[in-house]
Amino acid sequence: MTRLSVNINKIALIRNARGGNLPDIFQISKDIESFGADGITVHPRPDERHIRYSDIPRLKKIVSTEFNIEGNPINKFMKLVLKNKPHQCTLVPDAPDALTSNTGWDTIKHRNYLIDIIGQLHDAGIRVSIFLNPEEEMVYAAKETGTDRIEFYTGPFAENYHKDRDEAISPYIKAAEVAKKISLGINAGHDLNLDNLKFFNEKIPFVDEVSIGHALVSDALYYGLHNTVQMYKNLLVKDNK
């Protein structure tokens, strides 16, 4: 089945609103894993408004599934990642003041830069995924950077899902077929939720992993964290019929 990595940024945002460590993001990370998640994702931003750089070493020690750190590979970020060596690093081209990630890499324009960054991460034994729009030419160019995986930015899919879900998924299917053909692993993330996740996963059944945070944490306010993790996991079960 497609693996579920839970992004805990929004939980850290609640913690930071009052100071201290309530909710305890470290205990919650262990609980999320025990509830069935396949990994923990964090996205430390330069302003540290949710996950703090100082959180990373402790999370690295306690995460027993897969630890994924995502972000823009500025010097401070790269030092953090290379020191703590997560299982996966997802490179995202977001501006320092970005509210949330909103586009993928131009892998043609930034080819040489990405080759250098990915080389550093590979030398440290870290699997690399790069955030990408569902554009076939960008997938082909991503292969040239040496990345192991791509992560589709699924914001546009989610935005247009209720207008015409077949049209919304179409570019992702085409780009995913290219990735499969050239042996790139596929992750996906951004605005995937209980409503649209099953359809996305059925239409692209060879997605390796989805990273979900905002929607999952929001749903947990109603259903509880244990139930919510299970609900998302159930949507990712492959239909073998």
C-alpha positions in Angstrom: 0.0 0.0 0.0 1.0 3.6 -0.4 2.8 4.8 2.8 1.5 7.6 5.0 3.9 10.1 6.4 2.3 12.5 8.8 3.5 16.1 8.8 3.5 17.4 12.4 4.1 21.1 11.6 0.6 22.2 12.6 0.9 20.4 16.0 4.1 22.3 16.6 2.4 25.5 15.6 -0.2 24.9 18.4 2.7 24.3 20.8 4.5 27.5 19.9 1.3 29.6 20.4 1.7 29.2 24.1 5.4 28.3 24.6 6.5 25.2 26.5 5.8 21.8 25.0 2.0 21.4 25.1 1.1 19.5 23.0 4.2 17.4 23.3 5.3 17.0 19.7 7.8 14.2 20.7 5.2 12.1 22.4 2.7 12.8 19.7 5.2 11.7 17.0 5.6 8.3 18.8 1.9 8.0 19.2 1.2 8.7 15.5 3.6 5.9 14.6 1.9 3.6 17.0 -1.4 4.5 15.4 -0.2 3.2 12.1 1.6 6.0 10.3 4.6 4.9 8.2 6.6 8.1 8.8 6.9 11.5 10.3 7.5 14.6 8.2 8.7 18.0 9.3 9.3 21.3 7.4 11.4 23.6 9.5 11.2 27.1 8.1 13.6 30.0 8.6 11.3 31.8 11.0 10.7 28.5 13.0 7.0 29.3 13.4 6.2 25.7 13.9 8.9 23.0 13.8 12.1 24.5 15.4 15.6 23.6 14.3 16.2 22.5 17.8 13.4 19.9 17.6 15.2 18.0 14.9 17.9 16.1 16.8 15.4 14.8 19.4 12.9 13.8 16.6 15.7 12.0 14.8 16.4 9.9 17.9 12.7 9.0 18.6 11.2 8.4 15.1 11.2 4.7 14.6 9.6 4.6 11.1 10.8 7.0 8.4 11.9 10.5 9.2 11.5 13.0 6.3 12.8 16.6 6.5 11.6 18.9 3.8 12.5 22.5 3.0 14.4 24.9 0.8 18.1 23.8 0.8 19.5 27.1 2.1 22.8 26.8 4.0 21.2 26.6 7.4 18.8 23.9 6.3 21.5 21.8 4.6 23.7 21.9 7.7 20.7 20.7 9.8 19.9 17.9 7.4 23.5 16.7 6.9 24.1 16.7 10.7 20.9 14.8 11.5 20.7 12.5 8.5 17.0 11.7 8.1 15.9 8.8 5.9 14.6 11.2 3.3 15.1 14.9 2.5 12.4 16.5 0.3 13.7 19.7 -1.4 11.0 22.4 -1.8 11.6 25.8 -3.5 9.6 27.9 -1.2 10.5 31.5 -0.3 11.6 32.3 3.3 8.3 34.1 4.0 6.0 31.6 2.2 2.9 30.8 4.1 3.0 27.3 2.6 4.6 25.5 -0.3 2.9 26.5 -3.5 4.9 25.3 -6.5 7.5 22.8 -7.6 11.0 23.2 -8.9 11.9 24.3 -12.4 14.3 21.4 -12.8 15.5 22.7 -16.1 16.5 26.2 -14.8 17.9 24.9 -11.5 19.4 21.6 -12.9 23.0 22.3 -11.9 22.1 23.7 -8.4 20.0 20.6 -7.7 22.7 18.2 -8.9 25.1 19.8 -6.4 22.6 19.7 -3.5 21.4 16.2 -4.2 25.0 15.0 -4.5 25.7 16.3 -1.0 22.7 14.5 0.4 23.5 11.3 -1.3 27.1 11.4 0.0 25.5 11.5 3.5 23.4 8.4 2.7 20.1 10.4 2.5 17.3 9.5 0.0 16.2 12.6 -1.9 12.8 13.7 -3.2 12.2 17.0 -5.0 8.9 18.9 -5.0 7.5 19.1 -8.5 4.5 20.3 -10.5 2.9 17.6 -12.7 4.7 18.7 -15.9 6.2 16.0 -18.0 9.3 18.0 -19.1 10.1 18.8 -15.4 9.9 15.1 -14.6 12.4 14.2 -17.4 14.7 17.0 -16.2 14.3 15.8 -12.6 15.9 12.5 -13.6 19.0 14.3 -14.7 19.5 15.8 -11.3 20.1 12.4 -9.7 17.1 12.6 -7.4 15.6 9.3 -6.1 12.0 10.5 -6.1 9.8 13.3 -7.0 6.9 14.6 -4.8 4.0 16.0 -6.8 2.6 19.3 -5.5 -1.1 18.3 -5.3 -2.5 21.7 -4.4 -4.0 22.3 -7.9 -5.5 18.8 -7.9 -7.2 19.4 -4.6 -8.4 22.9 -5.6 -10.1 21.5 -8.8 -11.2 18.2 -7.5 -14.9 19.1 -7.1 -15.0 21.0 -10.3 -13.9 18.1 -12.5 -11.9 15.4 -10.7 -10.9 13.6 -13.9 -9.6 16.8 -15.4 -7.8 17.6 -12.1 -6.0 14.3 -12.0 -5.1 14.1 -15.7 -1.8 15.9 -15.6 -0.7 13.9 -12.6 -1.4 10.6 -14.3 0.6 11.7 -17.4 3.5 12.9 -15.3 3.4 9.9 -13.1 3.6 7.6 -16.1 6.8 9.4 -17.2 8.3 9.0 -13.7 7.5 5.3 -13.7 9.0 4.9 -17.1 12.3 6.5 -16.1 12.4 4.8 -12.7 11.7 7.7 -10.4 9.9 7.0 -7.2 6.7 9.1 -6.6 5.6 10.9 -3.5 2.7 13.3 -3.3 1.6 16.0 -0.9 -0.4 19.2 -0.3 -4.1 19.5 0.5 -4.7 15.8 0.1 -7.6 14.9 2.5 -10.2 12.4 3.4 -12.3 13.5 0.5 -9.9 13.3 -2.4 -7.1 11.0 -1.3 -8.7 7.7 -2.3 -9.4 8.9 -5.8 -5.8 10.2 -6.2 -4.4 6.9 -5.0 -6.6 4.8 -7.2 -5.7 6.8 -10.3 -2.0 6.6 -9.6 -1.7 3.2 -7.9 2.2 3.2 -7.9 2.6 6.3 -5.6 5.1 5.3 -2.9 4.2 7.8 -0.2 1.9 10.7 0.6 2.7 13.4 3.2 -0.3 14.9 4.9 -0.4 17.4 7.7 -2.8 20.2 7.8 -5.9 18.2 6.8 -5.1 15.3 9.0 -4.5 17.5 12.1 -7.8 19.4 11.3 -9.7 16.1 11.0 -8.2 14.9 14.3 -10.1 17.7 16.1 -13.3 15.9 15.2 -12.3 12.2 15.1 -9.3 12.0 17.4 -5.7 11.4 16.3 -5.8 7.6 16.5 -9.0 7.3 14.5 -7.9 9.9 11.9 -4.6 8.2 11.2 -6.5 4.9 10.6 -9.0 6.6 8.4 -6.2 8.0 6.1 -4.4 4.7 6.1 -7.6 2.9 5.0 -7.9 5.1 2.0 -4.4 4.1 0.9 -5.1 0.3 0.8 -4.6 -0.9 -2.8 -7.6 -2.5 -4.4 -6.4 -5.8 -5.9 -9.7 -6.6 -7.7 
